[in-house]
Amino acid sequence: MEAGDVIAIHNALTEARLDYWVGGGWGVDALVGRQTRDHDDLDISIPAGSLAAVVDLLQARGFEAKVDWLPSRLALRDAAGREIDVHPLTFEPDGSAWLPGLDGNRFVYPAGSFTTGTIGGCGVPCISAALQASFHTGYLPQEKDRADMAALQRADLIADWQP
């Protein structure tokens, strides 16, 4: 997934007036303001109520469901091998949101966890550095996870990170 691909998806979602926030590796790069590594996919969080519209939009762009772990995650892939992981969020009146985990737990997005960043010179909505760091704890991190957290630390967006 290249920066131009991310911008094309951003433009399509924005034109369709569909809310979304970039997470994962591209979310880190959006916060840092530059691409720090190669990315296999694009992670987006969306309001759960717009799932059907987002899937329709992506299918119209050639993406088809690859992994269906709803209500937690839907991974779509196109013929070029580009992958988008869609995470449907349930929003609460206070502005917080949550994503159901596969084990019955919830991943909480506190109010204020939604911000903006930059990919390829384009402003994009993304999840906050603090939430990124929170999501990168409690498991054995891969090298890409360590690289993402190091990028946020170098940019002074998070303090010392411990997995």
C-alpha positions in Angstrom: 0.0 0.0 0.0 1.6 3.2 -1.2 0.9 6.8 -0.1 -0.9 7.5 -3.4 -3.2 4.6 -2.7 -4.0 5.9 0.8 -4.7 9.4 -0.6 -7.0 7.8 -3.3 -9.0 6.0 -0.5 -9.0 9.2 1.6 -10.4 11.2 -1.4 -13.1 8.5 -2.1 -14.2 8.4 1.6 -14.2 12.1 1.9 -16.1 12.7 -1.3 -18.7 10.2 -0.1 -18.8 12.0 3.3 -17.9 8.9 5.2 -16.0 9.4 8.4 -12.9 7.3 9.0 -9.6 7.5 10.9 -6.3 6.0 9.8 -4.6 3.6 12.3 -1.8 1.1 12.3 1.4 1.8 10.5 0.0 4.5 8.1 -1.6 6.1 11.2 1.8 6.4 12.8 3.2 7.8 9.6 0.4 10.3 9.4 1.2 11.5 12.9 4.9 11.7 12.1 4.1 13.5 8.9 6.2 11.3 6.6 6.4 7.6 5.6 8.8 5.8 7.9 8.5 2.2 6.4 6.7 0.1 3.8 3.2 -0.9 4.6 1.3 -4.1 3.6 -2.1 -2.6 4.3 -4.2 0.4 5.4 -6.0 0.2 8.7 -9.1 2.4 9.0 -11.6 2.8 11.9 -15.1 3.8 10.9 -18.4 4.4 12.7 -20.1 1.0 12.7 -23.2 2.4 11.2 -21.4 3.3 8.0 -19.9 -0.2 7.5 -22.2 -1.1 4.6 -21.5 2.2 2.8 -17.7 1.9 3.3 -17.8 -1.7 2.0 -19.9 -0.7 -1.0 -17.4 2.1 -1.8 -14.4 -0.2 -1.5 -16.0 -2.9 -3.6 -16.7 -0.4 -6.3 -13.0 0.3 -6.3 -12.2 -3.4 -6.8 -11.8 -4.5 -3.2 -13.3 -7.8 -2.1 -13.6 -9.3 1.4 -10.6 -11.5 2.3 -11.1 -11.9 6.1 -14.4 -11.4 7.9 -14.0 -11.2 11.6 -16.9 -8.9 12.1 -17.8 -7.1 14.3 -14.1 -6.6 15.0 -12.4 -6.5 11.6 -13.1 -6.9 7.9 -10.1 -7.1 5.6 -10.6 -6.4 1.9 -8.0 -6.9 -0.9 -7.9 -5.9 -4.5 -6.4 -7.6 -7.5 -3.2 -5.6 -7.1 -2.8 -7.1 -3.6 -3.6 -3.9 -1.7 -5.3 -4.5 1.6 -7.6 -2.4 3.7 -8.5 -3.5 7.3 -11.8 -1.9 8.4 -12.5 -1.7 12.1 -16.2 -0.6 12.9 -16.4 1.5 16.0 -19.4 2.0 18.3 -19.5 5.6 19.5 -20.8 6.8 22.9 -22.5 10.1 23.6 -19.3 11.4 25.3 -17.3 11.1 22.1 -15.5 7.9 23.1 -15.8 4.7 21.0 -15.1 1.0 21.3 -14.3 -1.9 19.1 -15.3 -5.4 20.0 -12.5 -7.8 20.3 -12.7 -11.4 19.1 -12.5 -12.7 22.7 -15.4 -10.5 24.0 -13.1 -7.7 25.3 -13.4 -4.1 24.0 -10.7 -1.9 22.6 -11.6 1.6 24.0 -11.0 4.8 22.0 -11.2 7.5 24.6 -12.8 10.8 23.7 -10.1 13.0 22.2 -8.3 10.0 20.6 -9.2 11.3 17.1 -6.9 13.8 15.4 -5.4 14.6 12.1 -2.1 13.9 10.4 -0.4 14.1 7.0 0.2 11.5 4.4 1.9 12.5 1.1 1.2 16.2 1.9 -2.5 15.5 2.4 -4.3 16.0 5.8 -6.0 12.8 6.9 -8.0 11.9 10.0 -6.1 9.4 12.3 -6.1 8.1 15.8 -3.8 9.7 18.4 -0.3 8.8 19.2 -1.4 8.0 22.8 -3.9 5.5 21.5 -1.4 4.0 19.0 1.0 3.4 21.9 -1.8 1.9 24.0 -2.7 -0.5 21.2 0.9 -1.6 21.0 1.1 -3.0 24.5 0.2 -6.4 26.1 1.6 -8.6 23.3 5.0 -9.6 21.9 5.6 -6.8 19.3 6.9 -7.5 15.8 9.8 -5.5 14.3 7.3 -3.3 12.5 5.5 -2.5 15.8 8.9 -1.5 17.4 9.7 0.6 14.4 6.3 2.4 14.6 6.7 3.2 18.3 10.3 4.3 17.8 9.1 6.7 15.1 6.5 8.2 17.5 9.2 8.6 20.1 11.7 10.3 17.7 8.9 12.7 16.8 8.3 13.4 20.6 4.7 12.2 20.2 5.0 9.6 23.0 7.3 9.1 25.9 9.2 5.8 26.6 7.2 2.9 25.2 7.2 -0.5 26.8 5.4 -3.4 25.1 
